[in-house]
């Protein structure tokens, strides 16, 4: 009987030891699959369409988009389209993320304001390029989820705030760059005020027909605007749904 018990115990220990190894192998295979999909995404969706800044390319290769989407859509994380993240919101198409990021021409010391945190993916890409990222999200649940995701990924240079994006984040202004990831009917003047002289902003603007607009703030508060391309983003709303 003792011999039988020893045999069973040994077998149980062998099974317990083998299970984590099998689990790790499965996770490793999955991560390898996601890495290959991410490399394919960057090559075919981003570089092939004109986003060629090496720092932006490296950031998008590094940031794991599948960790910023719900479990139900992880398999489509590296597809060329926006994906639902809950609460009627989406994570932007990878090409648009790369395009908007490249347009800002960020430096490692830059301070960036993001309006519309969403899942935190765009903030993570920005954090790979800039010194400080301040992100405002009007949906409290998304703000908290993004904050936790970014913390788990080690992005200690990103701060997330639950609040009205139309008001920006005055405490940390002026900003070298502002990126808006939801579409206001008109470009909020308060966000322009929070740009430093020489600062850049990229924003999708319009109610029914939206265009991506690039803004440069010149000396004396003068603003230059350049229309880049038609886009489709979720509407930018105010507190109380206005």
N, C-alpha and C positions, 0 to 999 in steps of 0.2 A: 504494500500500500504506500509506504514512504517513498519507495522507488518510483511508483506511479505518479505520486504528487510532485516529486522532484522533476519528472519528465514533463508533466503538465506545466509546472512553473517555468521551466526552461523554454518550453514552447511559447508560453504567453509572453515572456520577455523578448524572445526573438521576434514575435509578431509586433509587439509594441515598439521595438527598435526599428523594425522595417517600415512601419507605417509613416513616421515622419519623413523618412528618406523618400518614400514613394510620393508623399504629398509635396515635398520640396521639388521633386523631379517634375511633377505635374505643373506646379507653379512656374518652374523654370521654363518649361516648354511653352506655357501660355505667354510669359513675358517675352520669350524669343519671337513668338508669333506677332505680338503687338509691336515689338521693335521693328520687325520686317515691314509690317503695315505702315508704321510711322515713317520709315525711310522711303517707302513707295509713295506715301502721301506727299512728302517734301519734294521728291523728285518729279512727280507727275502733276501735282496740283499747284505747287508753289513755285519751284524753280522754273518749270516749263512755261509759267505764265508771267515771268518777269520779275519775281521777287528774288533778288540775287545778292543782297547784302550778306556777307559771310556770318556776321554776328546774329542776324535774324534767322538765317538758316540753322545755325548751331543751336539757337534757343528753341526752335521748333522741333529739332531732332531730339533735344534733351527733355522737354516738357511732355509728360505722358498724358495725352488727352483722354485716354480711357479712364484715368483716375478722377476726371472732372465731369463725368456723365453718369446718369443713373445706371444701375446694373442691367436694366432691361434693354438698354441701347448700347452697351459696351461693344458689342460685335460690330457696330457701325461707327465706332469712334473715329476712325481714320478715313471715312467716306467724305466725298466732296460736297457736303451739305450741312446746314444747321441741324441740330438735334434738340428735342425737347428736354428740359431739365426740371420741369414742374412749375406750377403756379402761372401757367400761360407764357413762360419764358423759354428762350432757346440759347444754346451755345452757338456762336457764329461759325459759319463755314470756314474751314482752315485757311483757304486762300485769302479771305477777307481779313482774318486775323494777321496774317503775314503782310498783306498789302498795307493795312493801316499802320502796323508797327514800323514797317520800313519807311513809310512816309514821314514819320516823326523824327527820324534820323537821331536817335537817342545816343547820349554819351554816358559813360559809367557814373558820372557825378550828378546826372540830371534828377530832378524831382518831378514826378509825374502824377497828375490827377486823372483817375479813371472814373467815369460816371457809368454805372451799370455793371456791378461786379459779376452778377449771374453766378456761375459755378466757380469762378475764380481762375479759369483757364487763361484768359487774356492777361489778367494781373500777373500770373506766373511767368508768362512770356515776357512781359514788361520788366519783371523783377530780375530776369537774366541779363538785362541790358542796361538798366538804370540803377541809380543809387538808392532812391526812395520811391515807393509807390503808395499812393493814398487812394483808396477805392470806396465809392459810395454806392450803396444798394438800397432801393426803396422797399424791397420785400424783406422783412425781418428774418424769416426762416432761411431764405437764400443767403443773406448776409452771414448768418451764424454758420451755415453749412460750409460756405466758402472759407470763412475764417478758420474753421477746424481743418479743412482740407489743406489749405496753404500752410498752416502750422505743422501738420504731419509731414509735409514735403520739405520743411526746413526753410521756408521763405520768411525769414525774420525781418526783411526789408519791405514787407507789405503790411499796411494797416487797413483794416476794413471797418467801415462805419455804416450803420443803419441810418438812413436819412434821405432827404429830398435832394436829388441830384441837381435840380435847378439852382440850388443854393451853393453848390460846390462844397468846398471844405476850407473855409477862410483861415482857420488857425495855422495852416501850413503853407498858405500862399506867400509869395508868388510862385508859380510853377513854370518850369521850363517847357512842359508839354502837357496838353490835355487831350484825352481820348474819350469819346462818347460812344457807347455801344447800344444806344436806343435812340429812336428818331424823334426829336422835338419838332413841332410845327415851324418854329423859328429858332434860330440859334440864341440861347440864353445869354444876355448881356453880362450877367454876373460871372459866368465862366470866362468870358473875355477879360473882365476886370481882374480876375485872379491869375491871368497870364503875366509873366514878366515881359518887359520890352525885349523883343527878339524871340519870344516864345512861339510855339506852334500848337495848333489845335486841329484835330480831325474829327468830323462829326457828320452823321447822316441826318439831313434836314428835310422836312416836308411832311405834309399830312397824308395826301393820297399818292403823289409822285415824290419819291425821295431821291436826293442826290447826295453823294459823299462830297463834303466841302472841306478844303484845306485852308486854314487861316494862319496868317503870320501877323503878329502884333509889332508894329513899327514904333519908332520914337514919337512921343507926343500922344500915344494912344491910338494912332492911326492903324486901321486894319486892312490888310489885303486878303481877298477871298479868291479861291480858285476852285471851280467845280471839276471833280475828277471823274465820276461815273455814276450811273443810276444804280440804286441799291434797294434792298427791302429789309428793314429792321422792325422789330416790335416797337410800338409807340413809347415814347418817353412820357411818363405821367408824373403828376405832382402828388404830394401828400393829400390823401382824401380822394384820390382817383381823378383829380382835375387834369 
